[in-house]
Amino acid sequence: MMHGNSTVSAPEPSIMSSTPYNPLMAPIRILVVDDHPIMRVGITALIASSKEMETVAQAGSGEEAIALHALHLPDITLMDLRLPGISGVETIRRIRSQSPKARFIVLTTYAGDEDIFQAMEAGATGYLVKGMPQEMLVNAVKRVHAGGRYLPPTMSQALASRMPDSSLSNREREVLGLMATGKSNREIANNLGITEATVKCHVSVILGRLNASDRTQAVVIALQRGLIHL
């Protein structure tokens, strides 16, 4: 994996078939991170149905996940990207700064190429979209636990489609997010405390990097790719 402005190369799909259960092996210890209690219960029940995995803790926020990871040191963390407070991507970064060998599988509703890129660059080695078959989750956990990477074919294709020069700065993302709410350049300038001319410059860069002909198309593309979320 490369960092900075470099691209993350799309790995080959890593779909493994289940290996025979060895009763002498300790279960893979999992931390479940999701802001929806019902979703956490469902994921935990799914994990409990396999003798090869066990849930050691559940977290509803990034801050809680950081604390519980330090307490339990799980083998795998299943991480949602949309969390209250700090995001799932930032949570991965912070945990890995404390535990560089920590392993993460993203389990989310977001399937945009930018979502996948940011998660993998932060340190995730697996990426799944909610609603996947149980076997896919089990295989992903086994693969990542063994030190491998797990991306279903659709995720690999989305990541491969990402243009290397399409990254936006934090300020450009802020401008794009305000564009998505329908704010004018003047309103964006007032909101961010910058000049209207600076906003126009940012908008021009955004349109170019997203290959969009106007503001509306830029917002649509950004939503599809996961550059912004409503």
Residue pairs with C-beta under 8 A, 6 or more apart in sequence:
1 8
1 9
1 120
1 121
2 8
2 9
3 121
5 164
5 167
6 164
7 117
7 162
7 164
8 117
8 120
8 121
8 159
10 151
10 156
10 157
10 159
10 160
11 149
11 151
11 156
12 156
13 151
13 152
13 153
13 156
14 143
14 148
14 149
14 150
14 151
15 136
15 139
15 150
15 152
15 153
16 139
16 142
16 143
16 150
17 139
18 135
18 138
18 139
18 142
19 142
21 51
21 52
23 51
25 52
27 51
27 52
27 53
27 54
28 52
28 53
28 54
28 75
28 76
28 141
28 142
28 145
29 54
29 56
29 72
29 74
29 75
29 76
30 47
30 53
30 54
30 55
30 56
30 74
30 75
30 76
30 77
30 78
30 141
31 55
31 56
31 57
31 58
31 59
31 65
31 68
31 69
31 72
31 74
31 76
31 77
31 78
32 40
32 43
32 44
32 47
32 55
32 57
32 58
32 59
32 78
33 58
33 59
33 60
33 62
33 64
33 65
33 77
33 78
33 79
33 80
33 83
33 88
33 91
34 40
34 43
34 58
34 59
34 60
34 78
34 80
34 83
34 107
35 60
35 61
35 80
35 82
35 83
35 84
37 60
39 80
39 130
40 58
40 60
43 55
43 78
43 107
44 55
44 58
46 134
46 137
47 53
47 54
47 55
48 54
48 55
49 134
50 138
52 138
52 141
52 142
53 138
53 141
56 72
56 74
57 68
57 71
57 72
57 74
58 68
59 65
59 67
59 68
60 83
60 84
61 83
61 84
61 85
61 86
62 83
62 84
62 85
62 86
62 87
62 88
62 90
62 91
62 94
63 85
63 86
65 77
65 79
65 83
65 91
65 95
66 91
66 94
66 95
66 98
69 77
69 95
69 98
69 99
69 102
70 98
70 99
73 99
75 103
75 145
76 103
76 104
76 105
76 141
76 144
76 145
77 95
77 102
77 103
77 104
77 105
78 104
78 105
78 107
79 88
79 91
79 92
79 104
79 105
79 106
79 107
79 108
79 119
79 124
80 88
80 106
80 107
80 108
81 87
81 88
81 89
81 106
81 108
81 110
81 115
81 119
82 88
82 108
82 109
82 110
82 229
83 91
86 94
88 106
88 108
88 119
89 118
89 119
89 122
90 122
92 104
92 119
92 122
92 123
92 124
93 122
93 123
95 102
95 104
96 102
96 122
96 123
102 123
103 125
103 144
103 145
104 119
104 123
104 124
104 125
104 126
104 144
105 124
105 125
105 126
105 127
105 128
105 140
105 141
105 144
105 150
106 119
106 124
106 126
106 127
106 128
107 128
107 129
107 130
107 137
108 115
108 128
108 129
108 130
109 129
109 130
110 129
110 226
110 229
111 129
111 154
111 155
111 158
111 226
112 158
112 224
112 225
112 226
112 227
113 158
113 159
113 161
113 162
113 225
113 226
114 162
114 166
114 225
114 226
114 227
115 225
115 226
116 127
116 151
116 155
116 158
116 159
116 162
116 226
117 159
117 162
118 226
119 127
120 127
120 159
125 144
125 148
125 149
125 150
126 140
126 141
126 143
126 144
126 149
126 150
126 151
127 150
127 151
127 152
127 155
128 136
128 137
128 140
128 150
128 152
128 155
129 155
132 152
136 152
139 150
140 150
143 149
143 150
144 150
151 159
162 225
163 211
165 209
166 209
166 210
167 209
168 176
168 205
168 206
168 209
168 227
171 192
171 202
172 202
172 205
172 206
172 209
173 227
173 228
174 192
175 188
175 192
175 199
175 202
175 203
175 206
176 206
176 218
176 219
176 222
176 227
176 228
177 228
178 187
178 188
178 191
178 192
179 188
179 203
179 206
179 215
179 218
179 219
180 219
180 222
180 223
180 228
180 230
183 191
185 196
185 199
185 200
185 203
186 196
186 199
188 199
189 195
189 196
189 198
189 199
192 199
203 215
206 212
206 218
207 213
207 214
207 215
207 218
210 217
210 218
210 221
210 222
210 227
211 221
212 218
212 221
219 228
221 227
222 228
223 229
223 230
